[in-house]
Amino acid sequence: MATPNYMPARTTEAVLATNKVIRNTYTLLSMTLLFSAVMAGVSTVMAMPPATYLICVFGALGMAWFVLPRTANSANGIWVVFAITGLLGFGLGPILNMYLSLPNGPQVVGAALGGTGAIFLGLSGYALMTRKDFNFLGGFLFTGFIVVLLAALANIFLQIPALTLTISAAVVLIMSGFILYDTSRMVREGHTVNYLVMTVSLYLSMFNIFVSLLQLLGFASGDD
């Protein structure tokens, strides 16, 4: 018989702190998604070259790894979060232009955007409502991420279409797991986590899901 998944008793202060982290995270996430969309629109109108994507991704990841941890507990951390998400949004411009120029491109972009929203709302809402502990996913997700990263690096030289699609599907699954994992951490350990870090983590999951869905849906529609 399954053992009930009880949450340990917490003090009122811890519960209030957790609720504050959840509220602040989703508020900031909404703002960064809007800002990212604006930056993507600017990049699209400017018709930025393809190299823009990689430059922005590496710049954003560098800030997430080396700058955000130093500023997460200060007011400057908010500007770092907007810089990270703005860069990633701007980097989407060349990819969006590539798909929008195809016959079925607008439908593919719309479906990828809707699919990303549905995945995030469904999984995050499930973790919030059930309050289940998904910490056990941490090790599997990290291992899966490393494997996919190595496969993606190898495919830069191999250029195997089937491997590209497999990687995209794996990224969707892994990032979906990270949404469950991060939301669960907020629910169960919200008084010990930083909402700026959680915002960037959730944003990165959505960003990767969106890009991967573009590839999968583009191939399925015959546009890739």
C-alpha positions as CSV (number, residue, x, y, z in Angstrom):
1,M,0.0,0.0,0.0
2,A,1.3,3.5,-0.9
3,T,2.6,5.6,1.9
4,P,0.7,8.9,2.3
5,N,2.8,11.9,1.1
6,Y,2.4,14.1,4.1
7,M,4.1,17.5,4.3
8,P,6.0,18.2,7.6
9,A,4.4,20.7,9.9
10,R,5.8,24.2,9.4
11,T,5.7,27.4,11.4
12,T,3.4,30.2,10.4
13,E,6.4,32.3,9.5
14,A,7.6,29.6,7.1
15,V,4.2,29.3,5.5
16,L,4.0,33.0,5.0
17,A,7.5,33.1,3.6
18,T,6.7,30.3,1.2
19,N,3.5,32.0,-0.1
20,K,5.5,35.2,-0.6
21,V,8.2,33.4,-2.6
22,I,5.5,31.8,-4.8
23,R,3.7,35.1,-5.3
24,N,6.8,37.0,-6.1
25,T,8.1,34.3,-8.5
26,Y,5.0,34.2,-10.6
27,T,4.6,37.9,-10.7
28,L,8.2,38.4,-11.8
29,L,8.0,35.5,-14.2
30,S,4.9,37.2,-15.9
31,M,6.8,40.5,-16.2
32,T,9.9,38.9,-17.7
33,L,7.9,36.9,-20.2
34,L,6.2,40.1,-21.4
35,F,9.6,41.8,-21.6
36,S,11.1,38.9,-23.4
37,A,8.3,38.9,-25.9
38,V,8.9,42.6,-26.6
39,M,12.6,42.0,-27.1
40,A,11.8,39.1,-29.4
41,G,9.6,41.4,-31.4
42,V,12.3,44.0,-31.6
43,S,14.9,41.4,-32.8
44,T,12.4,40.1,-35.4
45,V,11.7,43.5,-36.8
46,M,15.5,44.3,-36.9
47,A,16.0,41.0,-38.8
48,M,19.0,40.0,-36.7
49,P,21.4,37.4,-38.1
50,P,21.3,33.8,-37.0
51,A,24.5,34.1,-34.9
52,T,22.5,36.4,-32.6
53,Y,20.8,33.4,-31.0
54,L,24.0,31.7,-29.8
55,I,25.6,35.0,-28.7
56,C,22.5,35.9,-26.6
57,V,22.1,32.4,-25.2
58,F,25.8,32.2,-24.1
59,G,25.6,35.7,-22.7
60,A,22.4,35.0,-20.7
61,L,23.8,31.7,-19.3
62,G,27.0,33.4,-18.3
63,M,25.0,36.0,-16.3
64,A,22.8,33.3,-14.8
65,W,25.8,31.3,-13.6
66,F,28.2,34.0,-12.5
67,V,26.3,37.2,-12.0
68,L,22.9,36.2,-10.6
69,P,24.2,34.2,-7.6
70,R,26.1,37.3,-6.5
71,T,23.1,39.7,-6.8
72,A,20.2,37.4,-6.0
73,N,19.8,38.9,-2.5
74,S,20.0,42.5,-3.5
75,A,17.8,44.9,-5.5
76,N,20.3,44.7,-8.4
77,G,19.3,41.0,-8.9
78,I,16.0,42.1,-10.4
79,W,17.8,44.0,-13.2
80,V,20.0,40.9,-13.7
81,V,16.9,38.8,-14.2
82,F,15.5,41.2,-16.7
83,A,18.9,41.3,-18.5
84,I,19.0,37.5,-18.7
85,T,15.4,37.1,-20.0
86,G,15.7,40.1,-22.3
87,L,18.8,38.6,-23.9
88,L,17.1,35.3,-24.4
89,G,14.1,36.9,-25.9
90,F,16.2,39.0,-28.3
91,G,18.0,35.8,-29.3
92,L,14.7,34.3,-30.4
93,G,14.3,36.9,-33.2
94,P,16.3,35.0,-35.9
95,I,14.6,31.7,-35.1
96,L,11.1,33.3,-35.2
97,N,12.0,35.0,-38.6
98,M,13.1,31.6,-40.0
99,Y,9.8,29.9,-39.1
100,L,7.5,32.9,-39.9
101,S,9.0,33.0,-43.4
102,L,7.8,29.4,-44.1
103,P,4.3,28.7,-45.6
104,N,2.9,27.2,-42.4
105,G,5.3,29.2,-40.1
106,P,2.8,31.4,-38.2
107,Q,0.7,28.4,-37.3
108,V,3.8,26.5,-36.0
109,V,4.9,29.5,-33.9
110,G,1.4,29.9,-32.5
111,A,1.1,26.2,-31.7
112,A,4.6,26.1,-30.0
113,L,3.7,29.1,-27.9
114,G,0.3,27.7,-26.9
115,G,1.9,24.3,-26.2
116,T,4.5,25.9,-24.0
117,G,1.9,27.8,-22.0
118,A,-0.3,24.7,-21.6
119,I,2.6,22.6,-20.4
120,F,3.8,25.2,-17.9
121,L,0.3,25.9,-16.5
122,G,-0.6,22.3,-16.4
123,L,2.5,21.0,-14.6
124,S,3.0,24.0,-12.4
125,G,-0.6,24.0,-11.4
126,Y,-0.5,20.3,-10.7
127,A,2.5,20.7,-8.4
128,L,0.9,23.7,-6.6
129,M,-2.4,22.0,-6.0
130,T,-1.2,18.5,-5.1
131,R,1.8,19.7,-3.1
132,K,3.6,16.5,-4.0
133,D,7.3,16.2,-3.4
134,F,9.2,16.0,-6.7
135,N,12.7,16.3,-5.3
136,F,13.4,12.7,-6.3
137,L,13.5,13.9,-9.9
138,G,16.6,16.1,-9.3
139,G,19.2,13.5,-10.0
140,F,17.4,12.0,-13.0
141,L,16.8,15.5,-14.5
142,F,20.4,16.5,-14.1
143,T,21.8,13.3,-15.6
144,G,19.3,13.6,-18.5
145,F,20.3,17.2,-19.1
146,I,24.0,16.3,-19.3
147,V,23.3,13.4,-21.7
148,V,21.2,15.7,-24.0
149,L,23.8,18.4,-23.8
150,L,26.5,16.0,-25.0
151,A,24.2,14.6,-27.7
152,A,23.5,18.2,-28.9
153,L,27.2,19.0,-29.0
154,A,27.9,15.9,-31.0
155,N,25.1,16.6,-33.4
156,I,26.6,19.9,-34.3
157,F,29.2,17.8,-36.3
158,L,27.0,14.8,-37.1
159,Q,24.0,16.8,-38.4
160,I,21.6,13.8,-38.1
161,P,17.9,14.9,-38.4
162,A,16.6,12.0,-36.4
163,L,18.9,12.8,-33.6
164,T,17.9,16.4,-33.7
165,L,14.3,15.5,-33.2
166,T,15.1,13.0,-30.5
167,I,17.1,15.7,-28.6
168,S,14.2,18.2,-29.0
169,A,11.7,15.6,-27.6
170,A,14.0,14.8,-24.7
171,V,14.4,18.5,-23.9
172,V,10.6,18.9,-23.7
173,L,10.4,16.0,-21.3
174,I,13.4,17.1,-19.1
175,M,12.3,20.7,-18.9
176,S,8.8,19.6,-18.0
177,G,10.3,17.6,-15.2
178,F,12.3,20.7,-14.1
179,I,9.0,22.7,-13.9
180,L,7.6,20.1,-11.5
181,Y,10.8,20.0,-9.6
182,D,11.1,23.8,-9.2
183,T,7.5,24.3,-8.4
184,S,7.6,21.5,-5.8
185,R,10.7,23.2,-4.2
186,M,8.8,26.5,-3.9
187,V,5.8,24.7,-2.3
188,R,7.8,22.7,0.2
189,E,11.0,24.8,0.7
190,G,9.8,28.2,-0.3
191,H,11.1,29.8,2.9
192,T,14.7,28.7,2.0
193,V,14.8,29.5,-1.8
194,N,15.3,32.8,-3.6
195,Y,12.5,33.9,-5.9
196,L,14.9,35.6,-8.4
197,V,16.7,32.3,-8.9
198,M,13.4,30.4,-9.2
199,T,12.1,32.9,-11.8
200,V,15.1,32.4,-14.0
201,S,15.0,28.6,-13.6
202,L,11.3,28.5,-14.6
203,Y,11.9,30.9,-17.5
204,L,14.7,28.8,-18.8
205,S,12.5,25.7,-18.7
206,M,9.8,27.5,-20.7
207,F,12.3,28.9,-23.2
208,N,13.8,25.5,-23.9
209,I,10.4,23.9,-24.3
210,F,9.3,26.6,-26.7
211,V,12.4,26.3,-28.9
212,S,12.1,22.5,-28.9
213,L,8.4,22.5,-29.8
214,L,9.2,24.8,-32.7
215,Q,11.6,22.2,-34.1
216,L,9.2,19.3,-33.5
217,L,6.1,21.0,-34.8
218,G,8.0,22.5,-37.8
219,F,9.2,19.0,-38.7
220,A,5.7,17.5,-38.3
221,S,4.2,20.2,-40.5
222,G,6.8,19.6,-43.2
223,D,8.4,23.0,-42.7
224,D,11.8,21.8,-41.5
